[in-house]
Amino acid sequence: MKKLFLMKNPDLFQGEQYLNTNTNYFEGWYFKNVNGERGISFIPGIHISDTAKNAFIQVITNDSSYYVPYSISDFAFSFDPFCITIGKNTFTKEGLHIEIEDKKQKLHILGDIFYFDSKNIKPRFLAPNIMGPFSYIPFMECNHAILSMQNKINGFIKINGNLLDFGHGTGYIEKDWGFSFPKSYIWCQGNCFKKDASFMLSIADIPFQLFHFRGFICVLMIDNQEFQFTTYNHAKIEKYHVDDSLLDIILKKGCYFLHIQSEYENGMKLMAPVKGKMEKDILESITTFVTVTLKKDDEIIFSDTSTNCGLEIVLS
């Protein structure tokens, strides 16, 4: 019963059973906050391996990034209501409180951000979260969930003396958990379109028993209408042009075509898990542009460009 409950509530901490073991495991949440040209994302999480067991908070801004380590004893969680605490920092779907002091990195962050009017994809029986039927498979290397495609935000963050005002800003929340990040993948997210829309795309090399396959999940929300293109709903990749600096992808599902174009810029270093150890360097930009065009046959239904996008391109 508890496994089904957690599956239907992916925001909650999934890894309680690993806390007193040395089993390779990681779990992390991603809270992105944008207002105008400024943005800051926080990634609280834990990682467990046969040699280490720690909590952490990663921070990424337009022009900097930080990895702040904590003892696993500094990590606490609550199921009802959902809440993650690491040290003096608190993360919920209603907002976050940040209080980071790292003298080695000369990093000081203090502030509160509040979330409201959240929009998210609708769960279904065969798709309790964005991974669809794969949510029911217990041995996936990496699980992914979207907790809020778009939410309004308000508040302030002061980082090293610089005040970031997030009044009338836009937020996004997701998470990952499992044993390792995919060996190669792309991830792109944007919800700062001129129109009321939000977008997320992930394409990854997925190990599955004795073979690998290219799996993908993609959601475009226009107003309150969802368009999903995924491996499990019979969508196909019609075009896949990806290198270290750009992506040009077309997805097809039935008579719908989704064209995604983005160019990588200003990537900041983050740490990613490999068998429970945070030892893989990746680059993420939160200042990228993405242009998304949705067609039904030859008719353009939606075409717009989002600023302040998140983009990771990890090629093996």
Backbone hydrogen bonds, N-H to C=O, Kabsch-Sander energy under -0.5 kcal/mol:
donor,donor_aa,acceptor,acceptor_aa,energy
5,F,1,M,-2.3
6,L,2,K,-2.6
7,M,3,K,-2.2
8,K,4,L,-1.9
9,N,5,F,-0.6
9,N,6,L,-0.6
12,L,9,N,-1.8
18,Y,15,G,-1.9
19,L,15,G,-0.6
19,L,16,E,-1.2
21,T,18,Y,-1.9
25,Y,48,I,-2.6
26,F,178,G,-2.2
27,E,46,I,-1.9
28,G,176,D,-2.8
29,W,44,P,-2.5
30,Y,174,E,-3.2
31,F,42,F,-2.8
32,K,30,Y,-0.6
32,K,172,Y,-3.0
33,N,40,I,-1.6
34,V,170,T,-2.3
35,N,38,R,-2.7
38,R,35,N,-1.9
40,I,33,N,-2.5
41,S,60,I,-2.7
42,F,31,F,-2.4
43,I,58,Q,-2.8
45,G,56,F,-2.3
46,I,27,E,-2.2
47,H,54,N,-2.5
48,I,25,Y,-3.4
49,S,52,A,-3.0
54,N,47,H,-2.3
55,A,70,Y,-1.9
56,F,45,G,-2.3
57,I,68,V,-2.0
58,Q,43,I,-2.3
59,V,66,Y,-2.5
60,I,41,S,-2.2
61,T,64,S,-3.1
62,N,39,G,-0.7
66,Y,59,V,-2.5
68,V,57,I,-2.6
68,V,66,Y,-0.5
70,Y,55,A,-2.6
72,I,53,K,-0.7
74,D,71,S,-1.9
75,F,72,I,-1.4
76,A,85,T,-2.5
78,S,83,C,-2.1
83,C,78,S,-1.6
84,I,91,F,-2.5
85,T,76,A,-2.9
86,I,89,N,-2.2
87,G,74,D,-2.0
89,N,86,I,-2.1
90,T,97,H,-2.2
91,F,84,I,-2.8
92,T,95,G,-2.4
95,G,92,T,-0.6
96,L,113,I,-2.5
97,H,90,T,-2.5
98,I,111,G,-3.1
100,I,109,I,-2.4
102,D,107,L,-2.8
103,K,101,E,-0.5
106,K,103,K,-0.6
107,L,102,D,-2.7
109,I,100,I,-2.5
110,L,158,K,-2.1
111,G,98,I,-2.0
112,D,156,F,-1.4
113,I,96,L,-2.2
114,F,154,N,-3.5
115,Y,94,E,-2.6
116,F,152,K,-2.1
119,K,150,Q,-3.1
124,R,127,A,-2.2
127,A,124,R,-0.5
132,G,129,N,-2.3
134,F,131,M,-1.6
135,S,132,G,-2.2
136,Y,133,P,-1.7
137,I,134,F,-1.4
140,M,137,I,-0.8
143,N,177,W,-3.2
145,A,175,K,-2.2
147,L,145,A,-0.6
147,L,173,I,-2.2
148,S,173,I,-2.2
149,M,119,K,-1.5
150,Q,119,K,-1.7
151,N,171,G,-1.4
152,K,116,F,-2.3
153,I,169,G,-1.7
154,N,114,F,-1.6
156,F,112,D,-1.7
157,I,164,L,-2.2
158,K,110,L,-3.0
159,I,157,I,-0.6
159,I,162,N,-2.7
160,N,108,H,-3.0
160,N,158,K,-0.5
162,N,159,I,-2.2
163,L,161,G,-0.5
164,L,157,I,-3.4
164,L,162,N,-0.5
165,D,163,L,-0.6
166,F,155,G,-3.1
166,F,164,L,-0.6
168,H,153,I,-0.6
169,G,153,I,-1.5
169,G,166,F,-1.6
170,T,34,V,-2.8
171,G,151,N,-3.1
172,Y,32,K,-1.7
173,I,148,S,-2.0
174,E,30,Y,-1.8
175,K,145,A,-2.3
176,D,28,G,-2.4
177,W,143,N,-1.6
178,G,26,F,-2.2
179,F,141,E,-3.0
180,S,141,E,-1.5
181,F,273,P,-2.4
185,Y,314,V,-2.4
186,I,203,I,-2.4
187,W,312,E,-2.4
188,C,201,L,-2.7
189,Q,310,G,-2.3
190,G,199,F,-2.3
193,F,197,A,-0.6
197,A,195,K,-1.5
198,S,221,M,-2.0
199,F,190,G,-2.5
200,M,219,V,-2.1
201,L,188,C,-2.9
202,S,217,I,-2.5
203,I,186,I,-1.9
204,A,215,G,-2.6
205,D,184,S,-2.4
206,I,204,A,-0.7
206,I,213,F,-3.3
208,F,211,F,-3.5
211,F,208,F,-2.0
213,F,206,I,-1.8
215,G,204,A,-2.4
215,G,213,F,-0.9
217,I,202,S,-2.4
218,C,229,F,-0.7
219,V,200,M,-2.5
220,L,227,F,-2.3
221,M,198,S,-3.0
222,I,220,L,-0.6
222,I,225,Q,-2.5
223,D,196,D,-3.2
223,D,221,M,-0.5
225,Q,222,I,-2.6
227,F,220,L,-2.0
229,F,218,C,-2.4
231,T,216,F,-2.2
233,N,230,T,-0.6
234,H,231,T,-0.9
235,A,230,T,-1.8
236,K,252,K,-2.9
238,E,236,K,-0.8
238,E,250,I,-2.4
239,K,250,I,-1.7
241,H,248,D,-1.9
242,V,240,Y,-0.6
243,D,246,L,-2.2
247,L,262,S,-2.7
248,D,241,H,-2.3
249,I,260,I,-2.7
250,I,239,K,-1.9
251,L,258,L,-2.7
252,K,236,K,-2.8
253,K,256,Y,-2.4
256,Y,253,K,-2.3
257,F,295,K,-2.5
258,L,251,L,-2.9
259,H,257,F,-0.5
259,H,293,T,-2.9
260,I,249,I,-3.3
260,I,258,L,-0.5
261,Q,291,T,-2.2
262,S,247,L,-2.2
263,E,289,F,-0.8
264,Y,245,S,-3.7
268,M,284,E,-3.2
270,L,282,I,-2.9
272,A,280,K,-2.6
274,V,277,K,-2.7
276,G,179,F,-2.0
277,K,274,V,-1.7
279,E,272,A,-0.9
279,E,277,K,-1.7
280,K,272,A,-1.9
281,D,279,E,-0.6
282,I,270,L,-2.5
284,E,268,M,-2.6
285,S,311,L,-2.1
288,T,309,C,-1.7
290,V,306,S,-1.8
291,T,261,Q,-2.9
292,V,290,V,-0.5
292,V,304,D,-2.5
293,T,259,H,-2.3
294,L,302,F,-3.2
295,K,257,F,-2.8
296,K,299,E,-2.8
297,D,255,C,-3.2
297,D,295,K,-0.6
299,E,296,K,-2.1
300,I,298,D,-0.5
301,I,294,L,-2.8
301,I,299,E,-0.6
302,F,294,L,-1.7
304,D,292,V,-1.9
306,S,290,V,-2.7
307,T,192,C,-1.5
309,C,288,T,-3.0
310,G,189,Q,-2.5
311,L,285,S,-2.1
312,E,187,W,-2.6
314,V,185,Y,-3.1
315,L,313,I,-0.6
